[in-house]
Amino acid sequence: MYRDKIADIPLFSGLTDREVRSLAQRAEQVSVPSATALVTEGATGAEFFVLLSGKAKVTRRGRTVGTLGPGDSFGELALIAGTPRRATVTTTEPSEVMILVRRDFIAMLDEFPRMARKMLTALAAWVSERDD
């Protein structure tokens, strides 16, 4: 159901079609109203999100640092390592989000151990391109 959205996410760009399908089967779609905090800065994270529709703002220390729209994703580090959130993401209009929970993701890595290497490579490329 979410195969196309997942395949477009840089972290998952090197995965096979079978791996992407398996990830998509584990994902859940949720409708959220405007002004919903999807993640909160400093809180321990365990989910990865893809904004399917709607918009959201990203804030750090109370300042807006970005906006998200359909197709944007966030929570990669929380998904992989369960790290604290680096920002708060709040919907600014009614939205649909795809959520992948860390425990399901870890189960995927057990099922498809080569995924880890592919995603590690993608994550390293993503980190090397960041300028903050």
C-alpha positions in Angstrom: 0.0 0.0 0.0 2.8 2.4 0.8 5.4 0.8 -1.4 5.8 3.9 -3.7 6.2 6.3 -0.8 8.8 4.0 0.9 10.8 3.5 -2.2 11.2 7.3 -2.6 12.7 7.7 0.8 16.5 8.1 0.6 17.1 5.8 3.7 15.3 3.0 1.8 16.5 3.7 -1.7 18.9 0.7 -1.9 16.3 -1.9 -0.8 15.0 -4.6 -3.1 11.3 -4.6 -4.1 10.7 -7.5 -1.7 12.3 -5.6 1.2 10.3 -2.5 0.4 7.0 -4.5 0.2 7.8 -6.1 3.6 8.4 -2.6 5.1 5.1 -1.3 3.6 3.2 -4.2 5.0 4.4 -3.3 8.5 3.5 0.4 8.2 0.3 1.9 9.4 -1.7 4.9 8.2 -3.1 7.3 10.7 -5.3 10.4 10.2 -4.4 13.3 12.5 -6.0 16.7 13.0 -4.3 20.1 12.6 -2.1 21.1 15.6 -1.1 17.5 16.5 2.4 17.1 17.8 3.7 14.0 16.0 7.0 14.0 17.8 8.3 16.2 20.6 11.9 17.5 20.9 13.8 15.6 23.5 11.4 12.7 23.8 12.7 9.2 23.1 11.7 8.2 19.6 10.5 4.8 18.4 8.7 5.7 15.2 9.5 6.8 11.6 6.9 8.9 9.8 6.0 9.7 6.2 3.6 12.6 5.6 1.2 11.3 3.0 -1.0 14.4 2.9 -1.2 17.7 4.8 1.5 19.8 6.1 3.6 20.1 9.3 6.1 22.5 10.9 9.4 21.6 12.4 10.5 23.5 15.5 13.6 23.4 17.7 13.7 25.2 21.0 10.4 26.8 20.1 11.6 28.3 16.7 10.3 27.1 13.4 13.1 25.7 11.4 11.3 24.1 8.5 8.1 22.8 7.0 7.1 19.4 5.7 4.6 18.4 3.0 3.4 15.2 1.3 6.2 12.7 0.7 8.5 14.2 3.4 9.7 11.8 6.1 11.3 12.2 9.5 12.4 10.0 12.4 15.1 8.0 10.7 17.5 8.1 13.7 14.7 7.2 16.2 13.8 4.2 13.9 17.4 2.9 13.8 18.7 3.8 17.2 15.7 4.9 19.4 17.4 8.2 20.0 15.8 11.3 21.5 14.0 13.5 19.0 16.0 16.5 17.7 12.9 18.6 16.9 9.1 18.8 17.4 7.0 18.2 14.4 3.4 19.5 14.5 0.7 19.3 11.8 -0.5 22.6 10.5 -3.6 21.1 8.8 -5.4 17.8 8.9 -2.9 15.2 7.7 -2.4 11.5 6.8 0.8 9.9 8.0 2.4 6.6 7.5 4.1 5.3 10.7 6.7 2.5 11.0 7.4 1.4 14.5 10.9 0.5 15.6 10.1 -3.0 16.9 8.6 -3.9 13.5 11.7 -2.4 11.8 14.1 -4.4 14.0 12.1 -7.6 13.1 12.6 -6.7 9.5 16.3 -6.4 10.0 16.3 -9.9 11.5 14.3 -11.2 8.5 16.4 -9.4 5.9 19.9 -8.9 7.5 21.4 -7.4 4.3 19.0 -4.4 4.7 21.1 -3.1 7.5 24.2 -2.6 5.3 22.1 -1.0 2.5 20.5 1.5 4.9 23.8 2.2 6.7 25.3 3.2 3.3 22.2 5.4 2.6 22.4 7.0 6.0 26.1 7.8 5.7 25.4 9.5 2.4 22.5 11.5 3.9 24.7 12.6 6.9 27.6 13.6 4.7 25.2 15.9 2.7 23.9 17.7 5.8 25.2 21.1 6.6 24.1 21.6 10.2 
